[in-house]
């Protein structure tokens, strides 16, 4: 089952934000995340807020009507953020499987963003997709609708690994989907997962090499996390599957860095590599920088000016609220200066650009020398005269949580 929402204070029925949140909004970047909560099957490792069609019922919860509900929330966002809100810099459609909706509906939701806020010049517009759902017609519709980037859930090139993950796509279809996206003039990103029970280092290398052979613009590689409440967690508890050791995941990360860097990819965030600076996922970079974004859809999270809120989880009550003109917000929190500082360090240090030492408090700056001595931060980046930064070494990327704790004095 999807993970539980956090606690928080109530969200006003009209979604209004404190004045402090929207002050200066025109001078900040604004992104939009559109959550599509539908999947054909629930993968055993997934705890995202997603639902199979058989789990849903009732007004507003269906695939055919979802774009109407999402559009209604976008109109609410326009009212709440006000006329000073800037044009949107990035749009990301995630899920779930966004391409369970008709490509025309995805384009229609993007059109609602464009109508309400406008898109900034050069705006990045991305949708995730299951490789089985993308053909030439779908890709052409997405491109004509304004999408410039498709992130395909490849996960693995090895059939037994996909079977353990309960991924249903045919590995052979990944190449066909990549060709369709590229021929439509869009950038291609591939998502991979490592650390699946039963996956050998040779299996992982095979997946990386298969991904590289497809010549995508961007590759993400995430370590599998066993989330409580998932089918996979229950299988691990019962001893049906055995999770790999931490050393196995570290070895696989080092293999990823070796294979991808040799193929011309450069890491820009711990789990993300791009062929060129303009192939980075700017939407995700906005999260790591702490920019403003509005999350549309059931269970989606948003952040504007130090206020974070999250929507009700189930598609039916979500649709009922937004179609009635009310906020779907289930709760919110106003971040304290201490929380904002902690998040700035936690997220900023993950980036290859590094975390500016000027951001750190006195305790954090004192910790830098020891982290350099331990081989977790790059020495030259921290002592350069022009804008010194805390930048992770390869070993530091493997031990990023340790780096963050020491910078925060924990």
DONU-744305 format. One line per 10 residues: their letters; for each residue x, z, y of N, C-alpha, C. Coordinates in steps of 0.02 Angstrom, whole numbers, plus 50000, padded with zeros to 5 digits. Each point is the difference from the previous one (the first is absolute). Last residue first. Layout:
// DONU-744305
A) X/Z/Y/X/Z/Y/X/Z/Y ~ ...
This chain:
// DONU-744305
XXXXXXXXXX) 51265/50683/50815/49962/50033/49946/50046/50020/49943 ~ 50037/49876/50222/50019/50071/49992/49962/50036/49947 ~ 50002/49761/50076/49946/50043/50026/50015/50074/49991 ~ 50150/49835/49919/49991/49985/50070/49948/50044/50033 ~ 50033/50017/49768/50057/50028/50036/49996/49985/50075 ~ 49834/49911/49855/49996/50074/50001/50058/50029/50040 ~ 49999/49767/49966/49947/50021/50046/49997/50076/50004 ~ 50149/49904/49844/50022/49988/50069/49948/50026/50049 ~ 49944/50006/49774/50050/50051/50016/50025/49992/50071 ~ 49855/49837/49916/49963/50063/50011/50048/50056/50018
XXXXXXXXXX) 50090/49787/49940/49971/50002/50068/49962/50065/50013 ~ 50154/49897/49818/49988/50071/50012/49969/50010/50069 ~ 50057/49784/49921/49978/50031/49937/49981/50072/50009 ~ 50089/49881/50182/49933/49973/49984/49973/50031/49936 ~ 50220/50052/50065/49950/50034/50042/49930/49975/49987 ~ 50183/49893/49897/49988/50065/49969/49947/50039/50039 ~ 50067/49799/50093/49963/49987/49939/49985/50066/49964 ~ 50027/50040/50252/50040/49962/49954/49957/49983/49939 ~ 49896/50054/50250/50012/50018/49930/50051/49953/49967 ~ 49979/50078/50263/49983/49944/49957/50021/50015/49929
XXXXXXXXXX) 49966/50104/50265/50007/50024/49932/49976/49944/49954 ~ 50105/49957/50254/49941/50010/49957/50020/50033/49935 ~ 50084/49933/50281/50016/50021/49932/49937/50018/49960 ~ 50053/49866/50229/49941/50019/49961/50017/50020/49928 ~ 50205/49925/50120/49936/49971/50022/49945/50019/49950 ~ 50222/50072/49959/49985/50020/50069/49931/49978/50022 ~ 50066/50062/49741/50009/49946/50048/49978/50022/50069 ~ 49990/50127/49789/50049/50017/50052/50010/49944/50050 ~ 49852/49994/49804/49985/50063/50033/50047/50016/50058 ~ 50023/49807/49855/49937/49993/50037/49985/50063/50041
XXXXXXXXXX) 50193/49994/49855/50007/49958/50061/49936/49995/50040 ~ 49997/50126/49789/50038/50029/50055/50003/49957/50062 ~ 49800/50013/49810/50058/49959/50019/50035/50031/50060 ~ 49861/50143/49811/49991/49963/50062/50064/49961/50016 ~ 49993/50124/49803/49928/49983/50004/49983/49962/50063 ~ 50214/50110/49908/49989/49930/49984/49928/49977/50003 ~ 50112/50217/50058/49972/49995/49932/49984/49929/49980 ~ 50081/50050/50218/50051/50023/49953/49977/49994/49928 ~ 49845/49954/50172/50052/49947/49997/50053/50019/49948 ~ 49838/50159/50045/49970/49944/49962/50048/49941/49996
XXXXXXXXXX) 50061/50187/50131/50001/50017/49929/49971/49945/49957 ~ 49992/49975/50234/50070/49998/49977/50004/50015/49926 ~ 49787/50016/50111/50023/49932/49989/50070/49998/49971 ~ 49869/50197/50074/49999/49983/49929/50032/49933/49986 ~ 49967/50086/50223/50053/50037/49965/50005/49980/49927 ~ 49825/49913/50131/50064/49970/50018/50058/50035/49966 ~ 49784/50089/49971/50007/49937/49966/50066/49966/50016 ~ 49944/50200/50113/50012/50013/49929/50011/49935/49961 ~ 49936/49987/50228/50069/50024/49993/50018/50012/49927 ~ 49812/49821/50032/50012/50062/50035/50071/50024/49984
XXXXXXXXXX) 49928/49735/49997/50007/50062/49962/50008/50061/50045 ~ 49989/49768/50077/49934/50026/49980/50005/50069/49969 ~ 50192/49870/50061/49969/50031/50058/49932/50029/49985 ~ 50125/49870/49843/50020/50070/50002/49969/50037/50059 ~ 49887/49786/49877/50042/50017/50057/50017/50074/50000 ~ 49950/49855/49780/49964/50046/50044/50047/50020/50057 ~ 50002/49761/49844/50023/50069/50009/49956/50039/50048 ~ 49996/49769/49896/50019/50005/50071/50025/50069/50016 ~ 49907/49951/49788/50070/49980/50005/50024/50001/50072 ~ 49802/50165/49908/50012/49932/50025/50074/49984/50005
XXXXXXXXXX) 49894/50215/49941/49994/49953/49945/50020/49929/50020 ~ 49984/50191/50150/50063/49998/49964/49998/49951/49941 ~ 49806/50043/50137/50051/49962/50035/50065/49995/49961 ~ 49812/50133/49924/49989/49928/49994/50057/49960/50030 ~ 50007/50240/50006/49985/49980/49931/49996/49925/49992 ~ 50023/50095/50219/50062/50004/49961/49989/49974/49929 ~ 49813/50011/50139/50047/49952/50029/50066/50000/49961 ~ 49835/50159/49945/49984/49933/49975/50047/49948/50028 ~ 50023/50221/50077/50016/49997/49929/49987/49930/49972 ~ 49935/50042/50223/50073/49997/49993/50020/49993/49926
XXXXXXXXXX) 49775/50032/50050/50020/49933/50020/50076/49992/49995 ~ 49906/50212/49957/49981/49953/49948/50023/49929/50018 ~ 50032/50168/50161/50043/50012/49942/49985/49952/49944 ~ 49862/49999/50194/50066/49971/50013/50049/50009/49942 ~ 49747/49994/49930/50039/50041/50046/50065/49965/50015 ~ 49761/49880/49928/50067/50019/49980/50034/50042/50053 ~ 49741/49971/49929/50041/49986/50058/50069/50027/49985 ~ 49795/49914/49828/50045/50052/50023/50037/49976/50061 ~ 49757/49947/49835/50057/49979/50040/50044/50060/50016 ~ 49775/49887/49834/50038/50056/50028/50058/49973/50041
XXXXXXXXXX) 49828/49859/49907/49986/50060/49961/50035/50061/50028 ~ 49908/49746/50103/50053/50050/49994/49977/50061/49962 ~ 49886/49786/50072/50006/50018/49929/50052/50056/49989 ~ 49834/49941/50222/50068/50001/49974/49999/50018/49926 ~ 49787/49873/50107/50034/50065/50002/50070/49994/49972 ~ 49816/49830/50010/50035/50009/50064/50037/50065/50006 ~ 49878/49899/49808/49956/50037/50045/50032/50014/50068 ~ 50119/49894/49825/49945/49955/50016/49948/50033/50045 ~ 50185/50126/49921/50021/49950/50050/49945/49952/50017 ~ 49956/50172/49836/50018/50027/50066/50016/49945/50050
XXXXXXXXXX) 49953/49943/49774/49941/50027/50032/50016/50024/50071 ~ 50177/49927/49861/49961/49945/50027/49938/50025/50036 ~ 50133/50162/49892/50038/49967/50054/49958/49945/50032 ~ 49916/50108/49809/49990/50037/50062/50040/49972/50058 ~ 50034/49882/49797/49928/50002/50019/49987/50042/50062 ~ 50226/49976/49898/49975/49943/50039/49927/50005/50022 ~ 50165/50216/49963/49960/49954/49960/49972/49943/50042 ~ 50141/50179/50096/50033/49963/49947/49957/49946/49968 ~ 50014/50095/50264/49969/50019/49937/50024/49953/49946 ~ 50170/50011/50199/49930/49983/49989/49973/50030/49934
XXXXXXXXXX) 50200/50086/50183/49990/49964/49937/49925/49993/49988 ~ 50206/50059/50209/49936/50013/49968/49992/49955/49939 ~ 50181/50102/50214/49993/49965/49935/49932/50017/49971 ~ 50148/50006/50249/49939/50020/49964/49996/49958/49937 ~ 50172/49965/50163/50008/50067/49974/49938/50029/49968 ~ 50004/49775/50096/50022/50049/50049/50005/50071/49975 ~ 49891/49852/49831/50003/49977/50069/50023/50059/50044 ~ 49952/49916/49724/50041/50042/50044/50001/49968/50069 ~ 49862/49995/49733/50017/49971/50066/50044/50049/50038 ~ 49897/49935/49728/50027/50047/50049/50019/49963/50064
XXXXXXXXXX) 49814/49955/49782/50056/49977/50041/50020/50054/50050 ~ 49811/50002/49834/50062/50035/49986/50059/49981/50043 ~ 49810/49826/50001/49992/50065/49968/50067/50031/49982 ~ 49999/49827/50206/49978/50000/49931/49996/50070/49971 ~ 50166/49914/50203/49931/49982/49988/49985/50003/49925 ~ 50191/50100/50190/49987/49983/49931/49926/49991/49988 ~ 50183/49987/50217/49931/50018/49980/49990/49975/49929 ~ 50230/50073/50158/49964/49953/49957/49931/50027/49985 ~ 50249/50042/50159/49928/50007/49992/49975/49950/49949 ~ 50257/50091/49982/49957/49964/50048/49927/50017/49988
XXXXXXXXXX) 50218/50076/49888/49948/50044/50027/49957/49966/50053 ~ 50187/49915/49852/50016/50018/50069/49949/50047/50031 ~ 49971/49915/49780/50061/50040/50000/50022/50019/50070 ~ 49812/49858/49973/49986/50066/49971/50061/50044/50006 ~ 50026/49778/50063/49963/50037/50051/49979/50069/49974 ~ 50107/49848/49855/50048/50028/50048/49963/50040/50053 ~ 49872/49877/49848/50026/50062/49971/50052/50032/50045 ~ 49915/49795/50071/49946/50048/49997/50025/50067/49971 ~ 50143/49811/50007/49995/50036/50064/49944/50051/50000 ~ 50156/49886/49809/49929/50015/50010/49994/50043/50062
XXXXXXXXXX) 50200/49814/49962/49981/50069/49990/49925/50009/50009 ~ 50126/49797/50039/49961/50005/49938/49983/50073/49983 ~ 50140/49922/50186/49930/49984/50014/49956/50000/49937 ~ 50238/50047/49988/49966/50050/50040/49926/49984/50012 ~ 50102/49903/49779/50016/49991/50070/49965/50055/50039 ~ 49987/50000/49765/50051/49948/50006/50025/49993/50072 ~ 49905/50236/49892/49977/49938/50031/50057/49950/50004 ~ 49904/50252/49875/50055/49954/50013/49971/49936/50029 ~ 49931/50281/49934/49982/49933/50024/50062/49961/50020 ~ 49972/50242/49940/49968/49962/49946/49987/49928/50017
XXXXXXXXXX) 50111/50153/50155/50025/50018/49935/49972/49956/49944 ~ 50020/49885/50228/49967/50064/49986/50015/50014/49928 ~ 50098/49816/50079/49985/50024/50067/49960/50064/49998 ~ 50177/49824/49840/49951/50055/50004/49989/50018/50073 ~ 50063/49753/49907/50029/50059/50031/49948/50054/50005 ~ 50060/49754/49850/49951/50046/50029/50037/50060/50029 ~ 50102/49814/49875/49990/49989/50071/49948/50042/50033 ~ 50090/49999/49767/49956/49942/50011/49985/49988/50074 ~ 50129/50186/49925/50036/49941/49977/49960/49936/50012 ~ 49899/50208/50043/50050/49985/50051/50040/49939/49981
XXXXXXXXXX) 49841/50076/49845/49969/49973/50060/50051/49984/50054 ~ 50071/50100/49794/49970/49934/49988/49974/49970/50065 ~ 50087/50222/50009/50052/49952/49981/49972/49929/49993 ~ 49852/50180/50044/50042/49987/50058/50053/49947/49984 ~ 49864/50073/49823/49961/49962/50049/50043/49983/50061 ~ 50094/50139/49837/49995/49932/49975/49961/49956/50050 ~ 50009/50228/50044/50066/49970/50012/50002/49928/49975 ~ 49808/50126/49954/50003/49986/50072/50067/49966/50016 ~ 49969/50073/49781/49960/49940/50014/49999/49984/50075 ~ 50109/50197/49927/50037/49941/49975/49962/49936/50016
XXXXXXXXXX) 49894/50203/50049/50056/49989/50046/50040/49938/49979 ~ 49826/50070/49860/49973/49970/50061/50056/49987/50050 ~ 50059/50110/49802/49977/49932/49984/49975/49966/50063 ~ 50058/50228/50008/50060/49957/50000/49982/49928/49985 ~ 49833/50168/49988/50017/49983/50069/50060/49953/50003 ~ 49858/49986/49775/50035/50052/50038/50015/49977/50071 ~ 49784/49903/49860/50074/49997/50003/50029/50057/50040 ~ 49764/50022/49862/50027/49976/50064/50076/49997/49998 ~ 49816/49973/49797/50055/50042/50024/50027/49971/50064 ~ 49750/49999/49853/50054/49961/50030/50052/50049/50027
XXXXXXXXXX) 49832/50094/49876/49988/49931/49977/50053/49954/50027 ~ 49963/50244/50037/50058/49975/49965/49991/49930/49973 ~ 49852/50144/50142/49987/50000/49928/50060/49976/49959 ~ 50009/50000/50238/49987/50069/49979/49991/50004/49924 ~ 50020/49786/50098/50064/50036/50002/49992/50071/49975 ~ 49807/49871/50025/50039/49975/49944/50068/50035/49996 ~ 49860/50044/50184/49972/50030/49939/50040/49978/49939 ~ 50056/49903/50204/50019/50070/50001/49974/50036/49937 ~ 49935/49776/50036/50069/50005/49979/50024/50072/49999 ~ 49784/49950/50081/50003/49993/49927/50072/50007/49976
XXXXXXXXXX) 49941/50125/50227/49999/49932/49974/50003/50000/49924 ~ 50011/50199/50141/49933/49973/49997/49996/49929/49975 ~ 50226/50083/50115/49951/50041/49965/49931/49968/50002 ~ 50222/49849/50012/49956/50039/50044/49950/50040/49957 ~ 50251/49876/49978/49943/50020/49959/49958/50049/50041 ~ 50170/49794/50076/49985/50071/50008/49939/50015/49958 ~ 50202/49794/50020/49935/50023/49976/49994/50075/50009 ~ 50154/49845/50158/50003/50040/49939/49930/50023/49981 ~ 50053/49772/50143/49980/50070/50004/50008/50034/49932 ~ 50064/49769/50160/50012/50029/49933/49988/50075/50005
XXXXXXXXXX) 49960/49744/50142/49994/50073/49999/50011/50024/49929 ~ 50064/49763/50151/49987/50034/49936/49995/50075/50013 ~ 49997/49736/50135/50002/50073/50003/49985/50028/49931 ~ 50001/49766/50046/50031/50021/50063/50015/50075/50000 ~ 49999/49844/49771/49954/50028/50050/50038/50018/50064 ~ 50063/49875/49774/50021/49993/50070/49948/50025/50050 ~ 50019/49993/49746/49942/49972/50035/50013/49993/50075 ~ 50159/50103/49854/49996/49929/49984/49942/49965/50036 ~ 50029/50237/50011/50048/49964/50042/49995/49925/49989 ~ 49872/50139/49860/49975/50002/50068/50045/49960/50046
XXXXXXXXXX) 50068/50029/49779/49942/49955/50002/49971/49997/50071 ~ 50173/50151/49958/50026/49931/50000/49943/49950/50002 ~ 49945/50229/49985/50032/49985/50063/50023/49928/50004 ~ 49912/50077/49796/49948/49995/50051/50029/49982/50068 ~ 50150/50041/49823/49963/49938/49988/49946/49990/50053 ~ 50118/50203/49997/50042/49946/50026/49964/49932/49992 ~ 49895/50185/49905/49998/50004/50073/50042/49944/50031 ~ 50003/50025/49765/49933/49979/50022/49998/49996/50077 ~ 50192/50091/49905/49999/49927/49992/49932/49971/50021 ~ 50028/50232/49994/50035/49973/50058/50003/49923/49996
XXXXXXXXXX) 49792/50110/49880/50073/50006/49995/50032/49974/50064 ~ 49747/50107/49941/50036/49946/50033/50075/50013/49995 ~ 49824/50151/49920/50018/49946/49954/50037/49942/50032 ~ 49856/50148/50162/50019/50021/49932/50013/49941/49954 ~ 50041/49966/50260/49943/50003/49954/50023/50025/49932 ~ 50133/49952/50207/49992/50067/49972/49939/50008/49956 ~ 50008/49823/50208/50049/50016/49948/49988/50072/49976 ~ 49869/49778/50140/50001/50071/49982/50052/50010/49946 ~ 49934/49803/50210/50024/50018/49933/49996/50076/49991 ~ 49906/49780/50172/50004/50072/49987/50020/50012/49927
XXXXXXXXXX) 50028/49787/50192/49986/50021/49931/50010/50075/49994 ~ 49947/49796/50204/50032/50063/49981/49979/50016/49928 ~ 50000/49773/50183/49984/50031/49936/50040/50065/49992 ~ 49899/49820/50213/50055/50037/49969/49975/50034/49936 ~ 49882/49770/50092/50004/50072/50010/50063/50029/49968 ~ 49900/49767/49995/50038/50015/50061/50008/50074/50015 ~ 49901/49872/49808/49952/50009/50054/50034/50021/50065 ~ 50123/49973/49800/49976/49934/50019/49947/50004/50055 ~ 50085/50202/49906/50052/49965/50039/49975/49932/50023 ~ 49858/50125/49860/50009/50034/50065/50050/49962/50043
XXXXXXXXXX) 49969/49925/49780/49939/49988/50040/50007/50031/50069 ~ 50173/50039/49843/50000/49931/50023/49940/49985/50044 ~ 50011/50212/49898/50053/49993/50050/50000/49929/50028 ~ 49858/50042/49820/49974/50030/50061/50051/49995/50057 ~ 50064/49928/49786/49948/49955/50027/49973/50026/50066 ~ 50153/50136/49881/50032/49940/50028/49950/49952/50030 ~ 49917/50187/49886/50034/50021/50061/50032/49940/50033 ~ 49888/49994/49786/49961/49982/50059/50034/50020/50065 ~ 50084/50050/49778/50011/49930/50017/49963/49980/50064 ~ 49974/50218/49899/50062/49992/50037/50013/49928/50022
XXXXXXXXXX) 49755/50105/49970/50047/49963/49959/50065/49990/50040 ~ 49821/50210/50038/50019/49931/50018/50050/49971/49951 ~ 49899/50229/50003/49967/49948/49960/50024/49929/50016 ~ 50092/50274/49994/49991/49943/50044/49976/49941/49960 ~ 50061/50231/49928/49933/49973/49996/49986/49948/50054 ~ 50209/50121/49933/49970/50011/50066/49926/49981/50003 ~ 50122/49958/49803/50001/50073/50010/49968/50018/50067 ~ 50026/49771/49953/49949/50029/49957/49997/50076/50008 ~ 50169/49879/50112/49935/49989/50031/49944/50031/49958 ~ 50212/50003/49906/49998/50045/50058/49933/49993/50036
XXXXXXXXXX) 50046/49856/49822/49985/50067/49974/50000/50052/50057 ~ 50050/49766/50053/49932/50013/49976/49987/50071/49977 ~ 50173/49918/50193/50005/50015/49928/49931/50019/49973 ~ 50072/49959/50232/49997/49936/49965/49998/50009/49925 ~ 49907/50163/50217/50050/49989/49948/49993/49929/49973 ~ 49892/50075/50213/50015/50063/49963/50055/49992/49949 ~ 49859/49855/50172/50033/49977/49939/50012/50058/49952 ~ 49847/49950/50219/50016/50056/49956/50028/49976/49934 ~ 50006/49888/50259/49975/49992/49932/50023/50058/49956 ~ 49957/49932/50271/50040/50045/49959/49970/50002/49930
XXXXXXXXXX) 49999/49826/50229/49964/50025/49942/50048/50041/49958 ~ 49969/49885/50269/50042/50034/49950/49956/50026/49944 ~ 49918/49897/50202/50067/49970/49999/50044/50026/49944 ~ 49720/49962/50091/50049/50040/49964/50067/49963/49998 ~ 49789/49915/50098/50047/50036/50043/50050/50044/49964 ~ 49823/49834/49922/49968/50057/50031/50046/50042/50043 ~ 50077/49815/49869/49958/49974/50055/49965/50057/50037 ~ 50128/50058/49811/50043/49974/50053/49959/49974/50059 ~ 49884/50073/49807/50033/50056/50034/50042/49975/50058 ~ 49902/49838/49863/49948/50035/50040/50031/50058/50038
XXXXXXXXXX) 50138/49883/49849/49985/49959/50059/49948/50034/50044 ~ 50054/50103/49794/50056/50004/50047/49986/49960/50063 ~ 49842/49990/49824/50001/50067/50031/50055/50003/50053 ~ 49992/49804/49872/49942/50005/50045/49998/50066/50036 ~ 50168/49961/49835/50011/49961/50060/49943/50006/50049 ~ 50019/50207/49844/50014/49930/49985/50006/49962/50065 ~ 49981/50270/49901/50024/49956/50053/50014/49931/49973 ~ 49935/50203/49875/49945/49983/50045/50020/49950/50054 ~ 50146/50102/49829/49949/49961/49965/49945/49975/50047 ~ 50181/50147/50075/50020/49930/49989/49947/49957/49966
XXXXXXXXXX) 49941/50204/50162/50018/49995/49930/50018/49927/49986 ~ 50024/50114/50249/49960/49959/49954/50026/50009/49929 ~ 50010/50084/50290/50022/50008/49932/49956/49956/49955 ~ 50047/49946/50265/49954/50028/49950/50037/50009/49934 ~ 50056/49971/50288/50018/50001/49929/49940/50020/49958 ~ 50106/49927/50262/49936/50009/49965/50012/49990/49926 ~ 50132/50036/50260/50008/49994/49927/49934/50016/49966 ~ 50054/49898/50260/49975/50055/49958/50011/49985/49926 ~ 50057/49872/50214/50043/50012/49942/49977/50056/49955 ~ 49893/50017/50230/50039/49941/49982/50048/50017/49942
XXXXXXXXXX) 49782/50147/50007/50058/49991/50043/50037/49936/49980 ~ 49734/50036/49968/50063/50007/49963/50058/49986/50048 ~ 49732/50099/50038/50050/49947/50009/50061/50014/49958 ~ 49789/50130/50011/50061/50022/50032/50045/49943/50023 ~ 49779/49966/49897/49995/50065/50032/50061/50019/50041 ~ 49984/49794/49873/49947/50001/50050/49999/50066/50039 ~ 50153/49973/49819/50017/49955/50055/49948/50003/50056 ~ 49958/50118/49802/50057/50031/50036/50017/49958/50061 ~ 49841/49910/49859/49972/50057/50037/50054/50038/50037 ~ 50063/49824/49857/49968/49974/50059/49968/50055/50042
XXXXXXXXXX) 50090/50053/49791/50053/49987/50049/49971/49973/50065 ~ 49852/50027/49825/50021/50065/50025/50056/49993/50050 ~ 49930/49804/49893/49948/50025/50046/50017/50068/50028 ~ 50138/49903/49834/50009/49966/50064/49949/50024/50051 ~ 49976/50077/49783/50062/50028/50029/50013/49970/50068 ~ 49823/49910/49881/49983/50066/50025/50061/50036/50029 ~ 50028/49790/49895/49965/49992/50063/49979/50066/50030 ~ 50098/49990/49786/50050/49990/50051/49968/49992/50069 ~ 49875/50145/49815/50011/49930/50014/50053/49994/50056 ~ 50017/50216/49854/49954/49972/50049/50014/49925/50005
XXXXXXXXXX) 50140/50115/49867/49936/50002/49966/49944/49980/50048 ~ 50228/50023/50070/49976/49934/49983/49944/50002/49948 ~ 50111/50201/50078/49964/49967/50054/49970/49933/49980 ~ 50058/50218/49857/50017/49929/49996/49961/49963/50054 ~ 50083/50274/49987/49954/49950/49978/50030/49930/49994 ~ 50073/50054/50187/49948/50022/49953/50027/50047/49948 ~ 50037/49849/50261/50026/50028/49937/49943/50025/49957 ~ 50081/49853/50237/49943/50010/49956/50027/50022/49932 ~ 50092/49996/50270/50017/50002/49929/49937/50015/49960 ~ 50104/49925/50263/49941/50011/49959/50022/49998/49927
XXXXXXXXXX) 50117/50028/50268/50005/49988/49928/49932/50015/49968 ~ 50025/50003/50238/50065/49971/49983/50006/49983/49926 ~ 49787/50020/50191/50026/50026/49937/50064/49961/49981 ~ 49913/50051/50256/49988/49953/49946/50037/50024/49938 ~ 49941/50197/50162/50037/49937/50002/49976/49952/49946 ~ 49856/50194/50140/50035/49988/49936/50035/49932/50002 ~ 49853/50093/50173/50072/50003/50010/50039/49985/49936 ~ 49758/50017/50015/50025/49937/50027/50075/49999/50009 ~ 49890/50164/49811/49988/49983/50070/50035/49936/50022 ~ 49971/50145/49787/50065/49992/50031/49996/49975/50072
XXXXXXXXXX) 49800/50031/49869/50036/50063/50003/50066/49992/50038 ~ 49863/49809/49958/49967/50046/50046/50041/50063/50009 ~ 50076/49842/49842/50005/49972/50067/49969/50047/50052 ~ 49976/50054/49773/50068/50011/50023/50009/49974/50071 ~ 49797/49955/49890/50005/50070/50021/50069/50015/50028 ~ 49968/49791/49905/49966/50004/50064/49999/50071/50027 ~ 50090/49967/49788/50044/49970/50050/49967/50000/50069 ~ 49874/50069/49813/50049/50051/50021/50048/49972/50052 ~ 49843/49852/49911/49965/50050/50039/50049/50055/50022 ~ 50076/49835/49853/49992/49973/50068/49966/50049/50045
XXXXXXXXXX) 50019/50052/49771/50065/50003/50033/49996/49975/50072 ~ 49806/49979/49868/50014/50070/50014/50067/50007/50037 ~ 49939/49785/49926/49954/50022/50053/50015/50072/50020 ~ 50115/49905/49818/50026/49976/50063/49955/50020/50059 ~ 49935/50047/49773/50051/50044/50026/50026/49978/50068 ~ 49829/49904/49839/49980/50028/50065/50055/50040/50034 ~ 50021/49892/49780/49969/49949/50043/49983/50026/50070 ~ 50090/50142/49825/50050/49952/50024/49969/49952/50050 ~ 49879/50238/49975/50020/49944/49959/50051/49955/50033 ~ 49874/50203/50079/50059/50016/49960/50029/49939/49965
XXXXXXXXXX) 49793/50026/50142/50062/49997/50038/50062/50010/49960 ~ 49773/50087/49895/50005/49960/50060/50070/50003/50030 ~ 49977/50049/49736/49968/50022/50061/50016/49956/50059 ~ 50170/50047/49792/49930/49980/50004/49971/50023/50065 ~ 50244/49999/49825/49966/49999/50065/49927/49980/49993 ~ 50171/50005/49824/49994/50068/50025/49957/50005/50063 ~ 50058/49791/49891/49953/50038/49959/49990/50071/50023 ~ 50161/49855/50102/49932/49980/50018/49949/50041/49960 ~ 50231/50117/50044/49980/49939/49967/49927/49985/50018 ~ 50177/50137/50158/49943/50004/49955/49990/49932/49966
XXXXXXXXXX) 50189/50169/50163/49974/49935/49978/49947/50010/49947 ~ 50188/50133/50150/49928/50004/50006/49969/49932/49984 ~ 50235/50086/49887/49973/49975/50063/49924/50005/50000 ~ 50168/50055/49824/49955/50051/50028/49975/49979/50069 ~ 50121/49886/49755/49978/49995/50070/49955/50059/50020 ~ 50104/49931/49780/50045/50038/50043/49973/50010/50070 ~ 49886/49872/49823/50008/50069/49979/50043/50042/50045 ~ 49842/49792/50081/50064/50008/49965/50013/50074/49987 ~ 49761/49870/50028/50041/50053/50030/50064/50007/49958 ~ 49849/49769/50045/50009/50056/49954/50041/50053/50037
XXXXXXXXXX) 49922/49825/50127/49965/49978/49939/50005/50053/49946 ~ 49997/50063/50264/50046/49975/49949/49959/49978/49940 ~ 49970/50085/50285/49976/49972/49936/50057/49978/49955 ~ 49981/50092/50242/50004/50049/49947/49982/49975/49930 ~ 50115/49928/50249/49950/49970/49956/50001/50039/49934 ~ 50088/50041/50271/50002/50019/49930/49942/49968/49962 ~ 50154/49958/50233/49934/49988/49971/50003/50014/49925 ~ 50144/50058/50245/50002/49997/49927/49929/49993/49975 ~ 50142/49957/50245/49936/50010/49965/50013/49993/49925 ~ 50153/50062/50244/49990/49963/49939/49931/50015/49972
XXXXXXXXXX) 50154/50021/50245/49939/50016/49963/49996/49955/49939 ~ 50191/50102/50201/49981/49951/49951/49937/50023/49963 ~ 50047/50079/50257/50023/50012/49932/49977/49942/49955 ~ 49946/50036/50236/50072/49991/49997/50027/50010/49929 ~ 49768/50031/50064/50017/49931/50016/50074/49985/49991 ~ 49906/50221/49977/49992/49958/49941/50020/49928/50013 ~ 49995/50214/50143/50058/49957/49989/49995/49953/49942 ~ 49832/50188/49985/50040/49993/50061/50062/49959/49984 ~ 49838/50071/49835/49996/49932/50027/50037/49991/50065 ~ 49989/50213/49883/50019/49950/49949/50002/49929/50029
XXXXXXXXXX) 49928/50195/50127/50073/49997/49992/50021/49945/49951 ~ 49769/50056/50035/50028/49957/50053/50076/49992/49992 ~ 49852/50043/49781/50021/50038/50060/50032/49954/50051 ~ 49828/49881/49840/50065/50033/49995/50013/50043/50061 ~ 49765/49897/49862/50039/50009/50062/50064/50039/49987 ~ 49808/49922/49850/50071/49986/49989/50045/50013/50059 ~ 49756/50041/49960/50015/49937/50034/50074/49982/49994 ~ 49916/50202/49905/49960/49946/49970/50014/49932/50033 ~ 50192/50192/49988/49936/49988/50035/49964/49939/49972 ~ 50160/50146/49845/50007/49943/50045/49933/49991/50036
XXXXXXXXXX) 50114/50236/49887/49950/49946/49999/50017/49945/50050 ~ 50202/50140/49892/49943/50015/50042/49952/49942/50001 ~ 50151/50043/49780/50009/49986/50071/49940/50020/50040 ~ 50131/49960/49730/49952/50036/50043/50014/49981/50073 ~ 50059/49820/49807/50022/50064/50027/49942/50035/50036 ~ 49956/49833/49790/50015/49997/50071/50024/50068/50023 ~ 50033/49914/49742/49953/50032/50047/50023/49990/50072 ~ 50056/49821/49798/50019/50065/50023/49952/50026/50053 ~ 49918/49828/49808/50038/50000/50061/50015/50071/50022 ~ 49970/49956/49738/49958/50000/50060/50044/50000/50062
